[in-house]
Amino acid sequence: MWASIVESLRRRRCSPHVRLAEVGVAKGMKIADVGAGYGFFAFPAAEVVGDEGLVYAIEPDPKRAAEMTKDAEEEGVKNLKVLEAGAEDLSRIATGDVDIAMSMSSFHHFVDHRKALLEMKRIVKPGGLVYLRDIKPGRVFKHGSRSDEFRRTVSHELPNAEFEEDPHYIAARFRA
Ligand SMILES: C[S@@+](CC[C@H](N)C(=O)[O-])C[C@H]1O[C@@H](n2cnc3c(N)ncnc32)[C@H](O)[C@@H]1O
């Protein structure tokens, strides 16, 4: 209940569809949303990719994963597959299976960043995209990824990743 109020306030501030278009999510694609939470991006992504596409909503917290499964059933969303897993073990997804592996505001939660990045890279097809966007600690967010650490950790596993940042967010794009 509280989560859905927070999500609807957030939706008014930032349209998930606009963000997904910036990332490059499009009709027919296979997407992995790693650390999907309650599905703020995963459900809109399922709408965008349509019946010929698929979204894996990957979330280690059983409560959040169960909530997404329930919502998908209730809303008849058939192209969203919830996987209860952490970013460090995406073994239920085949190598080269997805067009985009994205992580929205979840990177700072990952337990083993190296493993998580290698897994995200593994599941993306050649020419596909690993996209990571995280909050930065500061006046607005109390926690998140520090810019220098984020850049260092990501560049180590995903050389040639391109970064963009503003005062509150940092993002990286890596073409496989
Ligand atoms: C701030 S929420 C963001 C959720 C969603 N991406 C969004 O934008 O609304 C961070 C999520 O990362 C999840 N998380 C925690 N540890 C994780 C891990 N090791 N791998 C993947 N996700 C993780 C949390 O359970 C939580 O749902």
The ligand as a Gaussian input file, in Angstrom:
#p B3LYP/6-31G(d) Opt

LIG

0 1
 C       16.023000       1.148000      -4.775000
 S       15.325000      -0.361000      -5.305000
 C       15.091000      -0.057000      -7.026000
 C       14.015000      -0.928000      -7.602000
 C       13.626000      -0.613000      -9.058000
 N       14.733000      -0.817000      -9.986000
 C       13.111000       0.781000      -9.191000
 O       13.745000       1.623000      -9.846000
 O       12.036000       1.058000      -8.635000
 C       16.718000      -1.473000      -5.265000
 C       16.324000      -2.937000      -5.465000
 O       17.521000      -3.725000      -5.569000
 C       17.250000      -4.972000      -4.959000
 N       18.498000      -5.679000      -4.633000
 C       19.105000      -5.828000      -3.433000
 N       20.203000      -6.597000      -3.542000
 C       20.291000      -6.965000      -4.841000
 C       21.185000      -7.798000      -5.576000
 N       22.231000      -8.375000      -4.990000
 N       20.941000      -7.977000      -6.881000
 C       19.891000      -7.392000      -7.490000
 N       19.018000      -6.584000      -6.841000
 C       19.204000      -6.376000      -5.541000
 C       16.427000      -4.607000      -3.740000
 O       15.751000      -5.714000      -3.197000
 C       15.519000      -3.523000      -4.318000
 O       14.320000      -4.061000      -4.810000

